[in-house]
Amino acid sequence: MYLFLIIILLIISIACFWESKADRKGLRVTLSVTLAFMLTLFMESTAHSLVETQMMEGPILLTLYFLLPVVSFAAFQILFYDIRLVGKEK
C-alpha cells in the first residue's frame, strides 16, 4: 500500500510540474516530492496505529488511506503551482 500511494502522489506532483507556468519550478518540484514522501510516511504510520488499536479496519481504512491524502495533495498542488482549471490564460 505504501508504494501504491507514493506512486499516485508522485504522478500528481510531476503532472502539476509539467502543467505549471510559474517561475522557480525546480524549487517547487523539490518541495512537492518531499511532501509526497512525508505524507505517505505519515499515512502509513497512522494506518498501522489504527489497525493495531482496532479502531478502524477494512474498507473505511483503505478509503481514508488513499482518498484523504490524494485529494488533499492534489488540491495543494493545484494551488501551489497556480494552475488554472477554468478560464483564460494570460
QUIKATA-V712824 format. One record per residue. N is the residue number from 1. D_LAST is the distance of its C-alpha to the last C-alpha in Angstrom with 2 decimals. Layout:
[[N,D_LAST] [N,D_LAST]]
This chain:
[[1,40.57] [2,39.26] [3,38.08] [4,36.43] [5,34.40] [6,33.28] [7,32.21] [8,30.06] [9,28.41] [10,27.87] [11,26.30] [12,23.80] [13,23.14] [14,22.73] [15,20.53] [16,18.07] [17,18.41] [18,17.50] [19,14.49] [20,13.09] [21,10.59] [22,12.05] [23,14.67] [24,18.40] [25,18.36] [26,22.11] [27,23.05] [28,21.08] [29,22.72] [30,26.06] [31,25.80] [32,24.78] [33,27.73] [34,30.07] [35,29.17] [36,29.70] [37,33.17] [38,34.01] [39,33.05] [40,35.12] [41,38.09] [42,37.91] [43,37.90] [44,40.70] [45,42.91] [46,42.30] [47,43.19] [48,46.36] [49,47.39] [50,46.96] [51,48.98] [52,51.71] [53,52.25] [54,52.15] [55,49.72] [56,47.31] [57,47.80] [58,46.89] [59,43.91] [60,42.67] [61,42.50] [62,40.71] [63,38.17] [64,37.47] [65,37.61] [66,34.82] [67,32.86] [68,32.43] [69,31.10] [70,28.86] [71,27.13] [72,26.87] [73,25.68] [74,22.99] [75,21.73] [76,21.87] [77,19.98] [78,17.06] [79,16.98] [80,17.83] [81,15.15] [82,12.46] [83,11.95] [84,10.33] [85,13.19] [86,12.37] [87,9.55] [88,6.48] [89,3.77] [90,0.00]]
